[in-house]
Amino acid sequence: MYIKFDANTPYNNTDWIVPVPNTRSSTYLARKTAYENALNTSARVLSAAKNSVEGITTNQGDSDLSRNQAQRNQARAQVSAVAIQLADGKIIAPFDGIIAYNNLELGEIANAYSTSVIMFADTQKELNINVPEIYINKIELADSVNIVLDAYSNIQFNGKINFIDLINTEVDGVPVYKTEITLDDNDPRIRIGMNAKASIISEIKENVVAIPKHYISVDGKSKTVQIMVGEKTETRNVVTGLEGNNGLTEIVEGLSVGDVIILNQS
């Protein structure tokens, strides 16, 4: 169901009434007649079953009781069949929410395994991202996430990872893992289909020595840094820790605050 508005006509302070059922639909009478016929059939079957049950007396033999029991079972089966027919024309959502997308036209036949209606719960919003394979080992469920939407670039939203796919998917030839993030706040400004940038916080360390990664030379298991000692350069072994944002790497041992580092000229 959708409503088209005239761009040149104001609609503020107006009331909208949508009749349910839609008596103006071209299929309303046909569906109403079919529904009423199904109800009448159900009533007849129930009446016949009731009369059959009332006709049984305690003077009847075991064979008569068994026959009447079979008739009652048959009547119950007919009632169940009518109930199934009545429910066949209904689509019941498993949760309360809002219809965000409906691709069906009036009178169109829905095809199996094709998406026609999209519904989302209005209690929580989710962000879907693709995490490259080289970074998937750095994130875990329940990691905190900072989110910035293109539409609101000056506002930061927060969320947590609630799902990481077990199977990778190739996007432009790069293996990625689909990851779902649940936003902490149900902010009405967040709408379906918005583009967003997500910064996943897998670990936090404060008050540490950190330097750009490209200043570190790696030779096997050995890691070294070139530092200035007076007017001379010196090679010093370092032990690294967490690799953080913007290419910074934590130095656990080997450097102190105030040391001057230079790029390895080799």
URCORCOR-V578653 format. One record per residue. N is the residue number from 0. RES is the residue in one small letter. PHI is phi as a letter, one per 30 degrees, with the letter a starting at -180 (NA if undefined). PSI is psi in whole degrees, 0 to 359 (none if undefined). OMEGA is omega in whole degrees, 0 to 359 (NA if undefined). Layout:
n->N res->RES phi->PHI psi->PSI omega->OMEGA
n->N res->RES phi->PHI psi->PSI omega->OMEGA
This chain:
n->0 res->m phi->NA psi->133 omega->179
n->1 res->y phi->b psi->161 omega->180
n->2 res->i phi->b psi->131 omega->176
n->3 res->k phi->c psi->131 omega->181
n->4 res->f phi->c psi->145 omega->174
n->5 res->d phi->d psi->122 omega->185
n->6 res->a phi->d psi->338 omega->185
n->7 res->n phi->c psi->5 omega->183
n->8 res->t phi->c psi->127 omega->179
n->9 res->p phi->d psi->143 omega->180
n->10 res->y phi->b psi->16 omega->180
n->11 res->n phi->d psi->151 omega->179
n->12 res->n phi->h psi->38 omega->176
n->13 res->t phi->c psi->153 omega->178
n->14 res->d phi->c psi->140 omega->180
n->15 res->w phi->c psi->129 omega->180
n->16 res->i phi->b psi->123 omega->178
n->17 res->v phi->c psi->111 omega->182
n->18 res->p phi->d psi->136 omega->175
n->19 res->v phi->b psi->115 omega->3
n->20 res->p phi->d psi->164 omega->182
n->21 res->n phi->d psi->94 omega->183
n->22 res->t phi->d psi->349 omega->179
n->23 res->r phi->c psi->358 omega->181
n->24 res->s phi->d psi->146 omega->179
n->25 res->s phi->d psi->340 omega->181
n->26 res->t phi->c psi->5 omega->186
n->27 res->y phi->d psi->311 omega->184
n->28 res->l phi->d psi->318 omega->181
n->29 res->a phi->d psi->316 omega->180
n->30 res->r phi->d psi->323 omega->180
n->31 res->k phi->d psi->318 omega->179
n->32 res->t phi->d psi->317 omega->179
n->33 res->a phi->d psi->322 omega->179
n->34 res->y phi->d psi->316 omega->180
n->35 res->e phi->d psi->322 omega->177
n->36 res->n phi->d psi->321 omega->179
n->37 res->a phi->d psi->321 omega->178
n->38 res->l phi->d psi->319 omega->179
n->39 res->n phi->d psi->318 omega->178
n->40 res->t phi->d psi->318 omega->179
n->41 res->s phi->d psi->320 omega->181
n->42 res->a phi->d psi->320 omega->179
n->43 res->r phi->d psi->318 omega->180
n->44 res->v phi->d psi->318 omega->179
n->45 res->l phi->d psi->320 omega->180
n->46 res->s phi->d psi->316 omega->179
n->47 res->a phi->d psi->320 omega->179
n->48 res->a phi->d psi->320 omega->179
n->49 res->k phi->d psi->317 omega->179
n->50 res->n phi->d psi->323 omega->179
n->51 res->s phi->d psi->318 omega->180
n->52 res->v phi->d psi->319 omega->181
n->53 res->e phi->d psi->337 omega->181
n->54 res->g phi->d psi->351 omega->180
n->55 res->i phi->d psi->133 omega->177
n->56 res->t phi->b psi->162 omega->182
n->57 res->t phi->d psi->347 omega->180
n->58 res->n phi->d psi->352 omega->181
n->59 res->q phi->d psi->151 omega->179
n->60 res->g phi->d psi->177 omega->181
n->61 res->d phi->d psi->324 omega->181
n->62 res->s phi->d psi->320 omega->178
n->63 res->d phi->d psi->320 omega->178
n->64 res->l phi->d psi->318 omega->180
n->65 res->s phi->d psi->321 omega->180
n->66 res->r phi->d psi->318 omega->179
n->67 res->n phi->d psi->326 omega->176
n->68 res->q phi->d psi->320 omega->178
n->69 res->a phi->d psi->321 omega->179
n->70 res->q phi->d psi->320 omega->177
n->71 res->r phi->d psi->317 omega->178
n->72 res->n phi->d psi->321 omega->179
n->73 res->q phi->d psi->319 omega->179
n->74 res->a phi->d psi->319 omega->178
n->75 res->r phi->d psi->320 omega->179
n->76 res->a phi->d psi->322 omega->179
n->77 res->q phi->d psi->321 omega->177
n->78 res->v phi->d psi->318 omega->179
n->79 res->s phi->d psi->321 omega->180
n->80 res->a phi->d psi->319 omega->178
n->81 res->v phi->d psi->320 omega->179
n->82 res->a phi->d psi->321 omega->178
n->83 res->i phi->d psi->319 omega->178
n->84 res->q phi->d psi->320 omega->179
n->85 res->l phi->d psi->323 omega->182
n->86 res->a phi->d psi->348 omega->186
n->87 res->d phi->d psi->333 omega->182
n->88 res->g phi->c psi->10 omega->182
n->89 res->k phi->c psi->143 omega->172
n->90 res->i phi->c psi->115 omega->184
n->91 res->i phi->c psi->121 omega->180
n->92 res->a phi->d psi->147 omega->180
n->93 res->p phi->d psi->355 omega->180
n->94 res->f phi->a psi->162 omega->176
n->95 res->d phi->d psi->143 omega->180
n->96 res->g phi->a psi->204 omega->184
n->97 res->i phi->b psi->134 omega->174
n->98 res->i phi->d psi->115 omega->183
n->99 res->a phi->c psi->342 omega->185
n->100 res->y phi->a psi->132 omega->177
n->101 res->n phi->b psi->112 omega->186
n->102 res->n phi->c psi->10 omega->183
n->103 res->l phi->c psi->141 omega->173
n->104 res->e phi->c psi->158 omega->180
n->105 res->l phi->e psi->124 omega->180
n->106 res->g phi->i psi->354 omega->181
n->107 res->e phi->d psi->145 omega->179
n->108 res->i phi->c psi->126 omega->180
n->109 res->a phi->d psi->136 omega->179
n->110 res->n phi->c psi->146 omega->179
n->111 res->a phi->d psi->146 omega->175
n->112 res->y phi->i psi->20 omega->175
n->113 res->s phi->b psi->139 omega->183
n->114 res->t phi->d psi->123 omega->178
n->115 res->s phi->c psi->325 omega->182
n->116 res->v phi->b psi->134 omega->175
n->117 res->i phi->c psi->127 omega->180
n->118 res->m phi->b psi->140 omega->178
n->119 res->f phi->b psi->149 omega->178
n->120 res->a phi->d psi->139 omega->183
n->121 res->d phi->d psi->7 omega->182
n->122 res->t phi->c psi->330 omega->181
n->123 res->q phi->b psi->151 omega->176
n->124 res->k phi->c psi->148 omega->183
n->125 res->e phi->b psi->151 omega->175
n->126 res->l phi->c psi->128 omega->178
n->127 res->n phi->c psi->126 omega->179
n->128 res->i phi->b psi->162 omega->175
n->129 res->n phi->c psi->119 omega->181
n->130 res->v phi->c psi->122 omega->179
n->131 res->p phi->e psi->153 omega->183
n->132 res->e phi->e psi->326 omega->184
n->133 res->i phi->d psi->345 omega->180
n->134 res->y phi->c psi->355 omega->187
n->135 res->i phi->d psi->334 omega->180
n->136 res->n phi->d psi->355 omega->182
n->137 res->k phi->c psi->353 omega->183
n->138 res->i phi->c psi->157 omega->179
n->139 res->e phi->b psi->165 omega->175
n->140 res->l phi->d psi->143 omega->179
n->141 res->a phi->i psi->3 omega->174
n->142 res->d phi->d psi->142 omega->178
n->143 res->s phi->d psi->149 omega->183
n->144 res->v phi->b psi->133 omega->171
n->145 res->n phi->c psi->131 omega->188
n->146 res->i phi->b psi->135 omega->175
n->147 res->v phi->b psi->123 omega->178
n->148 res->l phi->d psi->144 omega->177
n->149 res->d phi->e psi->327 omega->181
n->150 res->a phi->d psi->335 omega->180
n->151 res->y phi->b psi->71 omega->187
n->152 res->s phi->d psi->343 omega->182
n->153 res->n phi->c psi->8 omega->181
n->154 res->i phi->b psi->133 omega->178
n->155 res->q phi->c psi->127 omega->174
n->156 res->f phi->c psi->157 omega->183
n->157 res->n phi->b psi->153 omega->179
n->158 res->g phi->a psi->185 omega->179
n->159 res->k phi->b psi->148 omega->177
n->160 res->i phi->d psi->126 omega->179
n->161 res->n phi->c psi->353 omega->180
n->162 res->f phi->a psi->136 omega->173
n->163 res->i phi->b psi->123 omega->184
n->164 res->d phi->d psi->144 omega->179
n->165 res->l phi->d psi->336 omega->184
n->166 res->i phi->c psi->135 omega->181
n->167 res->n phi->d psi->160 omega->177
n->168 res->t phi->b psi->138 omega->180
n->169 res->e phi->d psi->127 omega->175
n->170 res->v phi->b psi->114 omega->183
n->171 res->d phi->h psi->38 omega->177
n->172 res->g phi->i psi->0 omega->182
n->173 res->v phi->c psi->127 omega->177
n->174 res->p phi->d psi->127 omega->179
n->175 res->v phi->b psi->163 omega->178
n->176 res->y phi->c psi->125 omega->179
n->177 res->k phi->d psi->130 omega->184
n->178 res->t phi->b psi->133 omega->180
n->179 res->e phi->c psi->137 omega->180
n->180 res->i phi->b psi->125 omega->176
n->181 res->t phi->c psi->124 omega->180
n->182 res->l phi->d psi->142 omega->183
n->183 res->d phi->d psi->324 omega->184
n->184 res->d phi->c psi->139 omega->176
n->185 res->n phi->d psi->66 omega->185
n->186 res->d phi->d psi->126 omega->182
n->187 res->p phi->d psi->345 omega->178
n->188 res->r phi->d psi->340 omega->181
n->189 res->i phi->d psi->122 omega->184
n->190 res->r phi->b psi->159 omega->182
n->191 res->i phi->d psi->137 omega->176
n->192 res->g phi->i psi->359 omega->179
n->193 res->m phi->d psi->144 omega->176
n->194 res->n phi->d psi->145 omega->184
n->195 res->a phi->b psi->157 omega->172
n->196 res->k phi->c psi->133 omega->184
n->197 res->a phi->b psi->133 omega->174
n->198 res->s phi->c psi->112 omega->183
n->199 res->i phi->d psi->128 omega->179
n->200 res->i phi->c psi->97 omega->181
n->201 res->s phi->d psi->332 omega->180
n->202 res->e phi->a psi->148 omega->180
n->203 res->i phi->b psi->133 omega->172
n->204 res->k phi->b psi->133 omega->182
n->205 res->e phi->c psi->156 omega->177
n->206 res->n phi->h psi->51 omega->179
n->207 res->v phi->b psi->162 omega->173
n->208 res->v phi->d psi->126 omega->181
n->209 res->a phi->b psi->141 omega->179
n->210 res->i phi->b psi->160 omega->176
n->211 res->p phi->d psi->140 omega->186
n->212 res->k phi->d psi->326 omega->185
n->213 res->h phi->d psi->355 omega->174
n->214 res->y phi->d psi->351 omega->184
n->215 res->i phi->c psi->128 omega->176
n->216 res->s phi->c psi->136 omega->182
n->217 res->v phi->c psi->126 omega->177
n->218 res->d phi->b psi->95 omega->185
n->219 res->g phi->i psi->237 omega->177
n->220 res->k phi->c psi->357 omega->183
n->221 res->s phi->c psi->136 omega->177
n->222 res->k phi->b psi->130 omega->184
n->223 res->t phi->b psi->160 omega->178
n->224 res->v phi->b psi->140 omega->175
n->225 res->q phi->d psi->126 omega->179
n->226 res->i phi->b psi->159 omega->176
n->227 res->m phi->c psi->126 omega->175
n->228 res->v phi->b psi->101 omega->188
n->229 res->g phi->i psi->241 omega->178
n->230 res->e phi->c psi->9 omega->181
n->231 res->k phi->c psi->159 omega->175
n->232 res->t phi->c psi->151 omega->181
n->233 res->e phi->b psi->139 omega->177
n->234 res->t phi->c psi->128 omega->182
n->235 res->r phi->b psi->134 omega->176
n->236 res->n phi->d psi->141 omega->180
n->237 res->v phi->b psi->156 omega->173
n->238 res->v phi->c psi->123 omega->184
n->239 res->t phi->c psi->161 omega->178
n->240 res->g phi->b psi->240 omega->185
n->241 res->l phi->d psi->136 omega->172
n->242 res->e phi->c psi->117 omega->187
n->243 res->g phi->c psi->201 omega->182
n->244 res->n phi->d psi->160 omega->174
n->245 res->n phi->h psi->28 omega->176
n->246 res->g phi->i psi->14 omega->180
n->247 res->l phi->d psi->143 omega->179
n->248 res->t phi->b psi->134 omega->179
n->249 res->e phi->d psi->136 omega->175
n->250 res->i phi->c psi->110 omega->182
n->251 res->v phi->d psi->318 omega->180
n->252 res->e phi->b psi->148 omega->173
n->253 res->g phi->j psi->337 omega->180
n->254 res->l phi->b psi->154 omega->177
n->255 res->s phi->b psi->164 omega->177
n->256 res->v phi->d psi->130 omega->180
n->257 res->g phi->j psi->343 omega->176
n->258 res->d phi->d psi->141 omega->180
n->259 res->v phi->c psi->121 omega->181
n->260 res->i phi->c psi->151 omega->177
n->261 res->i phi->b psi->162 omega->178
n->262 res->l phi->d psi->144 omega->176
n->263 res->n phi->d psi->115 omega->185
n->264 res->q phi->d psi->342 omega->180
n->265 res->s phi->d psi->none omega->NA
